[in-house]
């Protein structure tokens, strides 16, 4: 499960890593004082001038519809020996309750500090439901002891009051984790010319490191077949006469670990062979069929010629209703990573990057048949991140356990298990 959990944090940590790697080529802009023109977007709380920090929130709108993704970019400059990314949380101003985060203050060591990072969450999502009345929120970022805050409004939408929980436990996961070698000229361009037979094609909006991330959900009821007609222009690396009617890939959140069977779901092509013609393109249809007893759930689906060949990534839902907004990609699950990657000593990482809130949680340590609680959590909202470093490694008969009571979930680590 570790690979899945690493994939789940792509919306926050991947954007950070990409920014850091880019520092080899780009010099960050240097500032020595706060830009007074931006103070209407900021609340400045510190007289500590040992480190000068200016933080601006960009891309944040005044009003959002409930269930839509919010992505804001933090631009900042730091002067000091270390580098940090801000801690971020979102608060319902009427109740004071945190509905997203807080995330960790991320520290990193680099020759030069990054000048931006991002945060993404769903507007109006509170305790597994979307608000049904207009509400005001505040997003607060903390960096080097200074607090920056912006307010925004969320209004009810067509998704409010609906069940946002997945129909079954068969879920797509945070996103496919494909290992593709970068072969020049092997990417294709494709256009979807039309669809038929599906019970609807829905736009689903995902909170991610990139704003306005939209993916189509092809909804198919059991017993039906749907057809997607595609026009493909293969890349220069594709051999002449290559059959492009192939390579479709259907994945769920467990498929990364070898389970590629999808009960009751099958695919075929019309025609079965499609070769680029004189104009350099091929037009054909992918047919997706579901038996009457097909397993209900949602998959990621790469259209031909597959994910590594440039095929478009979409969602495929089999069941009685399409996937809701916001999409429930991982279900009632909190990735808990017991790792030695940061040091020879055990570190516990708790990362709630799903859409659900968990209540009555705890991290505990059992040794010599006695259990002590390291930390208790009244609730863990979406976006919450927690990290614990042990002073020494657990012994062979010891056990570390992270548990939530509502909904119930348990993750444990023991050197002997």
N, C-alpha and C positions, 0 to 999 in steps of 0.2 A: 504493500500500500504506500510505501514511502515515495515511489515515483509519482503516484497520483497526487499525494499531498504537496509534493514540490511543484507539480503542475498547477495546483489550485492557487498558489500564491503568485502566479504570473502577473495578475492585474496590478500588484503593488511592487514586487521585488524585481521583476524582469525589466520594468521601465527604469528602475534605479540602476541595475547593472549595465543596461545599454548606455545610460547617460555617463556612467563612470568610465566605460571603455572608450567613449568618444572623447574623453578629456585628453587622450594622447595627441589628438589632432587639433583641438580647439582650446584657445586661451579664454578663461572666463572673464567677463567684464568686471572690473574692479570699481568699488564705490567706497567712500569714506564716511558717508552720512546718509541718514534717511531722506528719501525724496518726499518733500513736504506735500507735493501734489497728490500723493497717494494716501495721505493720512485719513481721507474720508472712507477708505476701505479697511482701515486698520485700527486696532486699539493697542496703544503702546504703553507697556506697564513697567518698564524697568529703567532705573537710573544707573545701572551697571554699564560702564563704558569700557570695560576691559576688552570686550569683544564687540565689534560693531556689526550689527545684523539688520538688514532691510529685507522684509518679506512682503511680497505682493501676491494676492490671489487673482488669477486670471481665468477666464472661461466660465465663471459662475454667473448664471442668470438670476434675475430678480424673482421669477416665478417658474414653477415646474408643475407638470401633471403627475399625480400619484402613480408610482410604478415605473416612471421613466428614469433612466440613468442620469446621474449627476457626475461630471468629471471636472475637477478644478486643478489647475496647475499652479504650483508655488514657485515663484522666482525669488531667489535670495542670493546674497553675497555674504561670505563670512571672512573674518580676519582672525586667525588663530592657528594653533598647532594641530588641532583636530578638525574633523568635518562631521556635521550632523545633518540628518534629514528630520523634519519636524514631526512631532506627535500630533495626530489629528483626531478630532472627535466631533460628532454632530449631536446637538441637543434640542429637544422639544422645548421651546421657550415657555409654553403654558404650564408644563409640569416639571421642568428641570431634569427630565429623564434623558439619559444618553441613549440614542437610538442607533449610533454607529461609533465603533471604536471604544476606548482610545487605542490607537496603534502605538507601537513602541517608538521611542526616540532612537533612530538608527544612527549608530556611530560607525565611521569607516576611516581607514587610513589610506591616504593617497597624496601624491605630490601636489595635486591641485584639487580644490573642492568643486563639486558640481554646483551649478547655479540654478537647478530646477528639479522638481519631482512632482508627482501627481497623486491624487486620491480619487477613488470612484466608489459610489454607493447608489442605492435606489431611493428616490424621493418618496417621502410619505410612508415608508415601510416601518411599522411599529408592532413589535411582538407578533410577528408572523401574519400581520394583516395590513392592508392599505387603508389609510385614513379616508373617512367619508365626509369630513368637514374641513374647510380651509384652515391651515395651520401655519404658524411661523416657526422657523428653525434658525439655529446659528451654527455655523461651522467655525471651529476654533483650532488654530494651529499654534503650537508652542515650540519655540526654538531659542536655545541659549537663554532660558529664563524669561523670555518676552512672549507675550500672547497677542495674537492677531485674529480678529474676528470679523465675519461677514454674516449678515442675516439674509434669508431668502424665504419665500412663501411657496407652499405646496397646496394645490387645489385638487379636489376629487376628480377622478377620471373615469372612463368607461370600464377600467379594471377594478375600481373600488367596490368593496362589498362582495367580490367574487372569491372563490376558493383558489388560493395561489399554491396550494400544496400539490405535488405531482400525483397523478392518478395511481401510480404503482411505484414500487421501489426500483423499477428498471429505469435508470437515469443516464443521461449522456456523459456526465462528468464535466469538469471545468473546461475541457478542451482536449482534442487529440494531441498526443505527444509522439509525433512521427520522427524517425531518424532518416533524414533525406540528405544525400550528398549533393552539394551545389554543383551541378553540371551545367555549364554554359550552353544556352540554346535549347534546354530541355523543358522550358516552361511553355505552356500553351496560352492562347487567349480564347475565350469562349463566350457565347451569348446564348441565353435561354430564350428560345423563340416562342414557347408557349407550354401550357400544361393542360391535362384533361384527366378526368376520373378521380382526382383527389377531392376530398370533402372541404377543401379550403387551403389556401396558402397564406400564412399569417406572418407579419413582421414582428420579430421579437428583438427587444432592445437590451443590450447587455452592458452591464457596468464593467469597464475594462480600462486598461491604460490608455487606450485611444478613444477620444470622444466620438459620439454618434456611431457606435458599433452596432450595426443592424444585421440580423441573420434571418433568413426565411425558414419558417417551420411548415413543412409539407405534411398535412394532416390526412390520414387515411384510416377509414373504419375497417375493422376485421371483415373479411369476405370480399373486399374491393381491390381493384388495381388502379394505379395511377401512372400516367405517362408524362415524362419530361422531355421535350424536344430541344436539342442542343445543336448549335453550330460551333465547330471547333476549328481553330487555325493552329496547327502544331508548330512547335518551335523548330529551329533549324537543326537541332540535334536528333530529331525523330527521323529514322530511316524512311526513305521513299517506300510507299506501299504499306506502311505501318497501320495495323488495325487499331483505330481509335475507340472502337466500341468495346472497351474493356477498362479495368482498373478501378471501378467503383469500389468504395470501401465503407462499410457500415460498422460503427464502433459505439459501445456504451462505456460506462465508467469502469467496468471490469475488463474490457477488451485488451487493455495494455498488458495484461498478464496472461494472454494466451487463449482467452475464451472468445472465439469469433463466431460461435453458432448463434443464430437468431431464430428461435423457434417460430415457425409459421410465416417467416418473411423471406421472400426470394426476389431475385432480379433477373431480367433478360433484356435483349436489345432488339430493336426493329430499325433497319435490318441487322442481322447478327454480325455483319462485317461492314465497317465504314472506313474508307480510305480517302484521303484528301484528293480532290480533283484538280483540274487545271487552274482553278482560281485559288488553290492552296487551302481549301477548307473542306470539311466533311460535315454533313447534317444527318442526324439520326436521333432515335428516341431511347431513353432508359425507361424500362417498365418495372415498377415496384409492385409486387403482389403480396397480399396478406390473407392467410387462410382464416376461416371463421373462428378458429380457436387460437389464433396468433396471440403471443404474449403482449399485453398492453405495456406501453412505455414509450420513451423517447430516445432516439439515437442521434449521434453525429453521422452525417453521410457525406463523403467526398464524391462528387460527380466525376465521370470519366474525363480525362484518363488517369484519375487518382490524385491523391494529395501531393505526392512528390512530382507529378507531372503538370501541376498547375490547375487541377480540377477544383471547382468552386466548393466551399464548405457550407453545408446547409444542415437543418435539423429535419428529422423524420419522426413523426409521432403516430403510433398505432394505438387506437383506443376509441373511447366514446367522446372525448373532447380534446381540443388542442392544448399544447403546453401553455400555461398561464403566463401573465406578465406581472411581476418579474419572473423570469424562468427559474424553476427549482432544479438546478443542475446537479447538486450533490446530495440533496435530501437532508435528513436529520443526522448530520455527521459533522464532527469537528476534527480536523486533522491534528493529531498529537504526535509529534516527532521526538522520539528518544534517540539522540544522536551524539556521536563523539567527533563530529566534523569540525567544531570550533576549537577543541582542545582534547587532551587525553581524558578529561573528566566529563562525566555525563551531563548533557544539557537537555532540558525539556522545553519544547516549543509548542505552544497552543495557538492555533490560528483559525479563527472562525471567519472564513471567507464565503460562507453560504448566505442564505437569506433568513435563516431561522434564529430565534433567541432561545437560549438554554438557561434553565433555572437550577439553583441549588447545586453548584458544582464544587469540586475540591480536588486538590493535588495532595496525595498522602504517601507516606513512606513506612513500609513494614519491615521490621528487623527483630529477630529473637521473639517472634510471635506477638510483637507489640506494634500497633499502628499509631502513628502520629500524623496530624494534619499539617502540611507545609503551608498551604494557603487555601482559603475558602472564597468562593465567588457567589454572591447572591444571584447574579444573572450575567450571562455572556451574550451581548448583542452582536449582530453582524459587524465585521471589521475589527473585532477585539483581538489583540495580539498580546500574548504573555510569554515570558522567557524566564526559566529558572536554571541557574548553574549550581550544581552540587559542589560542596567543598572537597569531597572525596567520593570515589566510586562506590556504589552499593556492593555488598558482599554477595557471595554465591547463593545464599539462601534468602536474600532480601528481595523486596518487590516495591516498585514505584507504580502508583495507580492514579490515573486521572478519571474522574467519574462525574456525571451529571445525573440528577434524579428525574428532571422533567425537560424534555423527553429523556428516557433512560439511555445512557451510553457509557461504556467502560473501555478504557485503553490502559494496558499495563505493560511493564517492562521488568524482567528479571534476568540476571546473568545466566541462570540455569534453565531458562525457558526460551 
